[in-house]
Amino acid sequence: MSSAPSAEEQLDFLTKIQRLFNESDFSSTYKYALLISLADLAIELGKEDDSPLELSNRQVAERFIELYWQQATPYKTSESNESGILFQNNGTQAAIVKAISEFRQQNNCNSSQTAKRSKEYRKLVTSVASTAAKQPINYLQNVGGGTLPFLYERNPNSITLKSGVAYCLRRFQPLIQQLARSRWTDFIKKNTKNISILGEKDDLNSFLFETSRKTLAFVCKGLKELYGNKCFYCNKSTSELEVDHFIPFSLYPRDLMHNFVLACPACNRSKSDTLAAKMHLDKWVELITNNSEAVAKIGEQAGVSSNLETSLAIAKWGYESATLSNGLTWNKQGSYDKPD
């Protein structure tokens, strides 16, 4: 029977992750994207034990496409006279960014979700999978001039996360995400080819990883039409509703349509980055399950990815993590519970 890695094994994993960030050669942002992808997929497909997990190169490629989708569009600030697609490596434009940019120009798709219906999407995935296999998958575990093969073994068309790795990626996903995204942003800022595009305005992190306010406004409108002008948490009617991440963005920084709910400003501020209590969780599961198709349609129109099963898997991971860490869940303003 599989069991969870020991405390010593988890500490050893973190030590090696730290070495990877500090001692690896990051000549592009691909390795950051791969770490984020592996952590996300471990949550969505892994288990709470030390069992290995096989991930196909195409699964990794689809996550890369989602991560780079927005970044394959021109970046422009009001303070700079130039705009352009930001360079993601130290040479010519990164092949994956170039492939996604060309795909976007040739196909009328407003999101990586709608792109999946294009006849050309499989070719894009094949191209990205090939690049990912040759570059970040091949080189991620090169550390300090040698190899540190602690994450996965390579197969012809997939990788297999080693025993305990998927568990540790699930356990420490927020930390890995934060480190990878911070280093990714810094890499782009330090690339001299991006100076003329970036200017002095510091909203780069929002452009790289966050959903735009315009998109969130569209989502808010769609959810109001679906559910009415009521706060999901306190059930009070108000016209001043805001879009809230049910599973906090700080915990799992990826926007999925099924994870959005409407909240009044008071509940939104009070809940902040905390998981909601069980009564809210049960209500959320029932709500998105019964309205899955309608929610997905709003996401399609807004350009936000949607997947019911993935959202439920992320929630399961989030609440299991809170239980392991003895965290509290938010009930209402000033009231918190222990997670069940």
Secondary structure as UniProt FT lines:
FT   HELIX           7..23
FT   HELIX           30..45
FT   STRAND          53..56
FT   HELIX           57..68
FT   HELIX           70..72
FT   TURN            78..79
FT   HELIX           95..106
FT   HELIX           112..115
FT   TURN            116..117
FT   TURN            119..120
FT   HELIX           121..134
FT   HELIX           136..139
FT   TURN            140..141
FT   STRAND          142..143
FT   TURN            144..145
FT   STRAND          146..147
FT   STRAND          152..154
FT   STRAND          158..161
FT   TURN            163..164
FT   HELIX           165..171
FT   HELIX           173..190
FT   HELIX           192..194
FT   HELIX           195..198
FT   TURN            199..200
FT   HELIX           204..209
FT   HELIX           213..227
FT   TURN            232..234
FT   STRAND          242..245
FT   TURN            249..251
FT   HELIX           257..259
FT   STRAND          260..263
FT   HELIX           265..271
FT   TURN            272..273
FT   HELIX           278..290
FT   HELIX           292..302
FT   HELIX           308..324
FT   TURN            325..326
FT   STRAND          329..332
FT   TURN            333..334
FT   STRAND          335..337
//
